[in-house]
Amino acid sequence: MKVLGRVELEDYIEGANILGCGGGGSPESGRALVEEAFEKGYRFVLEDPAELPQEGLLCIVGGVGGGVPRELMERVQPYLGRLRGTREERFNRMRRAVETLSDQVGEGFCSYIASETGPGNGVIPLYLAASEGKPCIDGDCCGRAKPEIALSLTHVAGIPITPLAMVTPFGETLILKNAVDDYRAEDLCRYIAVASGGGITVARCPAKVKEYRRGMVPNQVSRCIAIGQAVRTARERGEDPIEAFIKAAGAKKLFEGVVLEHSVEKKEGFNWGNWKIRGSEGYEGHSLKVWFKNEHLISWLDEEPYVVCPDLICIVESETCYGLSNFVESGENKGKKVTVLGIKAYEGWRTKRGIEMFSPKHFGYNIEYIESW
């Protein structure tokens, strides 16, 4: 058990922002949650999953959504005036999602767990647990950020995704009692997110702690804190934050260069697009392309498949090691000098079942997963 302070939570956001692979929510939203928690006197008590009551009930809580075309945003425009855009109202939607799910299963939750590693979505369950005086779980269900809720180690472990509760930005609450499978549940949640202007809050996968331990990455919060601390310390000392990250995360430098193109298309509740990077430093004469669906998923070095999902592809600013996001407008990252880093996915993803779920073939690319380490 460890009580987290502001610095450690900021380090978590820093580390999770890189391991979020271009997604996982925004650092700004994570910092707003942390600030709200300290203003109200909440304590973030981090506990190893092995220390929790194994018969206690957990659920995943986080945001689902991404980009939608302008015409869909215009369609929900009449409802936007009904929104209360305060932080408190956004937090209330999170609480409403877990309370609705708790009512559905007839039991309260001993805590909440993140669906993924991310500077925004990773903080949501920590905040909720702290606000209720419950322990924060040192772990999440992916070890990186991912674009679909079906891409979860809970799915690999066979933990049912339903029942689940959805809350829209307008306060509407929906319960999905069952689904054919996790992919169908993803489609249904995504459709609701699109109809709601791009995003909703979802609480899902109610199961006991002992079951979750088969479908999570333990100690992932501690890992992100250590990574963020290493990067921050390197910056403060005038040392190379990229090298500090590589050492702390067990990462590998994949490429370095200048962004020629960062195209972003918002559709179907996702942000889709490509990075095109011209090599520099020791990579002159070479090029790297990275395809993303919310998160970086597939790369090509000189037009040949290179590192691919489920392994992590992290694109950071070369000078600061700050993780760059795909939730921006096209061209915003053009001209930046970047370093591309790779990290081996958590072992649960590198099983036969994990690779079947989260390889390029899942996204329609006839590319085999080949471990790059």
C-alpha positions in Angstrom: 0.0 0.0 0.0 1.2 3.5 -0.9 -0.4 6.9 -0.8 0.3 8.8 -4.0 1.1 12.6 -3.9 0.7 15.2 -6.6 4.2 14.6 -8.0 3.6 10.8 -8.4 0.3 11.3 -10.1 1.9 13.8 -12.5 4.6 11.3 -13.1 1.9 8.7 -13.8 0.2 11.0 -16.4 3.6 11.7 -18.0 4.5 8.0 -18.3 1.0 6.9 -19.4 0.9 9.7 -22.0 3.8 8.0 -23.8 2.6 4.4 -23.3 -0.8 5.5 -24.5 0.5 5.3 -28.0 -1.2 8.5 -29.2 -4.5 7.8 -27.3 -5.8 6.9 -23.9 -7.4 10.3 -23.1 -5.8 13.6 -22.7 -3.2 14.7 -20.0 -5.4 17.8 -19.4 -8.4 15.7 -18.4 -6.2 13.5 -16.1 -4.7 16.6 -14.4 -8.2 18.1 -13.9 -9.3 14.9 -12.1 -6.2 15.0 -9.9 -6.7 18.7 -9.1 -10.3 18.1 -8.2 -9.4 15.2 -5.9 -6.8 17.1 -3.9 -9.1 20.1 -3.6 -11.7 17.8 -2.0 -9.1 16.1 0.2 -9.3 12.7 -1.4 -6.4 10.2 -0.9 -5.0 8.0 -3.6 -4.1 4.8 -1.8 -2.4 2.5 -4.3 -2.6 -1.3 -3.7 -1.3 -4.3 -5.4 -4.2 -6.5 -6.7 -2.8 -9.4 -4.7 -3.5 -7.4 -1.5 -7.2 -6.8 -2.2 -10.1 -9.0 -1.0 -10.1 -11.6 -3.7 -13.9 -12.1 -3.5 -14.4 -8.3 -3.9 -16.1 -7.0 -7.1 -14.3 -4.8 -9.7 -15.4 -3.2 -12.9 -13.7 -1.3 -15.7 -14.7 2.4 -16.0 -13.6 4.8 -18.7 -14.4 6.8 -21.8 -15.4 5.3 -25.2 -15.3 7.3 -28.3 -13.3 9.4 -30.8 -13.9 11.5 -33.8 -17.2 12.0 -35.7 -17.8 14.0 -38.9 -19.0 17.5 -38.8 -22.6 16.6 -39.9 -23.0 14.4 -36.9 -21.8 17.1 -34.5 -24.3 19.4 -36.1 -27.0 16.8 -35.5 -26.4 16.8 -31.7 -25.9 20.6 -31.6 -29.5 21.3 -30.3 -28.7 19.2 -27.3 -25.4 20.8 -26.4 -27.3 23.7 -24.7 -28.6 21.3 -22.1 -25.1 20.3 -21.1 -23.5 21.4 -17.9 -19.9 21.5 -18.8 -18.5 21.6 -15.3 -16.0 19.2 -13.9 -18.5 18.1 -11.3 -21.1 17.2 -13.9 -18.5 15.1 -15.8 -17.5 13.3 -12.6 -21.2 12.7 -11.9 -21.6 10.9 -15.1 -18.7 8.5 -14.1 -20.4 7.9 -10.8 -23.7 7.3 -12.5 -22.2 4.7 -14.8 -20.8 2.6 -11.9 -23.8 3.1 -9.7 -26.1 1.9 -12.5 -23.9 -1.2 -13.1 -23.8 -1.9 -9.4 -27.6 -1.8 -9.2 -27.7 -4.2 -12.1 -25.5 -6.8 -10.6 -26.9 -6.3 -7.0 -23.5 -5.7 -5.4 -21.1 -2.8 -4.7 -17.6 -2.6 -6.1 -14.6 -2.7 -3.9 -12.7 -0.6 -6.5 -12.4 0.2 -10.2 -9.8 -0.5 -12.8 -8.7 1.2 -16.0 -9.4 -0.4 -19.3 -6.0 0.9 -20.7 -2.9 2.8 -19.9 -3.5 6.5 -20.7 -3.1 10.0 -19.2 -6.9 10.5 -19.1 -8.6 7.1 -19.0 -6.0 5.7 -16.6 -6.8 8.4 -14.0 -10.6 8.0 -14.1 -10.8 4.8 -11.9 -8.1 6.2 -9.6 -10.2 9.3 -9.0 -13.4 7.3 -8.5 -11.7 5.0 -6.0 -10.2 7.9 -4.1 -13.5 9.8 -4.0 -15.1 6.8 -2.3 -12.3 6.1 0.1 -11.5 2.8 -1.7 -8.0 1.5 -2.7 -6.7 2.4 -6.1 -5.8 -0.6 -8.2 -2.1 -0.9 -9.3 -2.8 -2.3 -12.7 -4.9 -1.9 -15.8 -6.5 -4.2 -18.4 -4.2 -3.6 -21.4 -0.7 -2.3 -20.7 -1.1 0.3 -23.4 -4.0 2.2 -24.9 -6.2 0.6 -27.6 -9.0 1.7 -29.9 -11.8 -0.8 -29.0 -13.1 -2.1 -25.7 -13.0 -5.7 -27.0 -9.2 -5.4 -27.2 -8.9 -6.1 -23.5 -7.0 -8.7 -21.4 -10.3 -9.4 -19.8 -11.5 -10.7 -23.2 -8.3 -12.8 -23.5 -9.1 -14.2 -20.0 -12.7 -14.9 -20.8 -14.2 -12.4 -18.4 -17.7 -11.4 -19.7 -18.0 -7.8 -20.8 -21.6 -7.5 -19.9 -23.7 -6.3 -18.2 -22.4 -2.8 -18.9 -23.7 0.7 -18.3 -23.4 3.6 -20.6 -23.9 7.3 -19.8 -24.0 9.9 -22.5 -22.8 13.5 -22.2 -26.5 14.5 -22.0 -27.1 12.3 -18.9 -28.9 9.5 -20.6 -28.3 6.1 -19.1 -28.4 2.8 -20.9 -27.9 -0.8 -19.7 -26.6 -3.6 -22.0 -27.6 -6.7 -20.2 -25.9 -9.1 -22.6 -24.2 -9.2 -26.0 -23.3 -11.9 -28.5 -19.6 -11.3 -27.8 -17.2 -8.5 -26.9 -17.0 -7.3 -30.5 -20.7 -6.8 -30.6 -20.6 -4.9 -27.3 -17.9 -2.7 -28.8 -20.1 -1.9 -31.8 -23.2 -1.1 -29.7 -21.2 1.2 -27.4 -19.5 2.9 -30.3 -22.9 3.5 -32.0 -24.1 5.2 -28.9 -20.9 7.3 -28.7 -21.3 8.4 -32.3 -24.9 9.3 -31.7 -23.8 11.3 -28.7 -21.3 13.5 -30.5 -18.3 11.2 -30.2 -18.0 10.0 -26.6 -19.7 8.3 -23.7 -18.7 6.9 -20.3 -18.9 3.1 -19.8 -18.7 0.8 -16.8 -18.3 -2.8 -17.7 -16.9 -6.3 -16.9 -18.1 -6.8 -13.4 -16.1 -9.6 -11.9 -14.2 -10.7 -8.7 -10.7 -9.5 -8.0 -9.4 -13.1 -8.3 -10.8 -13.3 -11.8 -9.4 -9.9 -12.8 -5.9 -11.1 -11.9 -6.0 -13.3 -15.0 -7.0 -10.3 -17.2 -4.9 -7.4 -16.3 -1.3 -6.0 -16.2 -0.4 -5.9 -12.5 1.6 -2.9 -11.2 1.1 -0.9 -14.4 0.4 2.3 -12.4 3.7 1.9 -10.5 5.5 1.3 -13.8 4.1 4.5 -15.4 5.0 6.5 -12.3 8.6 5.2 -12.5 8.8 5.9 -16.2 7.4 9.4 -15.8 9.8 10.1 -12.9 12.8 9.0 -15.0 11.8 11.3 -17.8 11.1 14.3 -15.5 14.3 13.8 -13.6 16.3 13.7 -16.9 14.7 16.9 -18.0 15.4 18.7 -14.7 19.1 17.6 -14.8 19.6 18.5 -18.5 20.1 14.9 -19.4 18.6 13.0 -22.4 14.9 12.2 -21.5 14.7 9.7 -24.5 17.6 7.6 -23.0 16.0 7.8 -19.6 12.7 6.5 -21.0 14.4 3.7 -22.9 16.1 2.5 -19.8 13.0 2.9 -17.5 10.5 1.3 -20.0 12.7 -1.3 -21.5 12.1 0.4 -24.8 13.9 0.3 -28.2 14.5 3.2 -30.5 12.9 2.5 -33.8 13.3 5.7 -35.8 14.1 9.4 -35.6 13.2 12.1 -38.0 10.9 14.9 -39.1 7.1 14.6 -39.5 6.2 15.1 -43.2 2.5 14.3 -42.7 0.2 13.6 -39.8 -3.3 13.1 -41.3 -6.3 12.7 -39.0 -9.8 11.7 -40.2 -12.6 11.7 -37.6 -15.3 9.1 -38.4 -17.2 6.3 -36.9 -16.3 7.3 -33.3 -12.5 7.0 -34.0 -9.6 9.1 -35.2 -7.9 7.4 -38.1 -4.8 8.3 -40.0 -1.1 8.1 -40.8 2.2 9.5 -39.7 4.9 9.9 -42.4 8.3 10.6 -41.1 11.5 11.4 -43.0 14.6 10.0 -41.3 17.3 12.1 -39.8 20.4 11.7 -37.6 21.3 8.0 -38.1 18.2 7.3 -40.2 18.9 9.6 -43.2 17.6 8.1 -46.4 14.9 6.1 -44.7 11.2 6.7 -44.1 8.7 5.4 -41.5 5.0 5.3 -41.8 2.7 4.6 -38.9 -1.0 3.8 -39.2 -3.4 4.6 -36.3 -7.0 4.0 -35.3 -7.0 6.3 -32.2 -3.7 4.6 -31.2 -0.5 3.8 -33.2 -0.9 0.2 -34.4 1.2 -0.6 -37.5 4.5 0.7 -38.9 6.3 0.3 -42.1 10.1 1.0 -42.5 10.9 1.9 -46.1 7.5 0.4 -47.1 8.1 -2.9 -45.4 6.1 -4.0 -42.3 8.1 -3.2 -39.2 6.8 -3.1 -35.5 3.1 -3.9 -35.2 0.4 -4.3 -32.6 0.0 -5.5 -30.0 3.6 -4.2 -29.4 3.7 -0.5 -28.5 4.6 2.2 -31.0 5.3 5.5 -29.1 5.9 8.7 -31.0 7.5 11.5 -28.8 9.1 14.9 -29.3 12.8 14.2 -29.7 13.9 17.0 -27.3 11.4 16.5 -24.5 10.2 12.9 -24.9 6.6 14.3 -24.6 4.1 11.8 -26.1 2.3 13.1 -29.1 -1.4 12.6 -29.6 -3.6 11.5 -32.5 -6.5 13.6 -31.1 -5.5 16.8 -32.9 -6.3 18.3 -36.2 -4.4 17.2 -39.4 -1.1 18.9 -39.8 -0.7 20.0 -36.2 2.4 17.8 -35.7 3.8 18.4 -39.2 7.5 19.6 -39.1 8.2 18.3 -35.6 11.3 16.4 -34.9 10.2 13.1 -33.4 11.6 9.8 -32.0 9.7 6.6 -32.5 10.1 4.1 -29.7 8.9 0.5 -29.4 8.0 -1.6 -26.3 7.2 -5.3 -26.1 3.5 -5.9 -25.3 2.5 -7.5 -22.1 2.9 -11.3 -22.2 -0.8 -11.9 -22.1 -1.1 -10.2 -25.6 1.7 -12.4 -27.0 -0.2 -15.6 -26.5 -2.0 -17.3 -29.4 -5.3 -16.0 -28.3 -4.0 -12.5 -27.6 -2.3 -12.2 -31.0 -5.5 -13.5 -32.7 -7.4 -10.6 -31.1 -4.9 -7.8 -31.4 -2.7 -8.3 -34.5 -2.8 -6.3 -37.7 -5.2 -8.9 -39.2 -7.9 -7.7 -36.7 -7.7 -4.4 -38.5 -7.8 -5.9 -42.0 -4.1 -5.9 -42.8 -2.6 -9.2 -44.0 0.5 -8.7 -41.8 1.8 -11.3 -39.4 2.8 -10.4 -35.9 6.5 -11.0 -35.5 8.1 -10.2 -32.2 10.7 -7.6 -32.8 12.8 -8.2 -29.6 
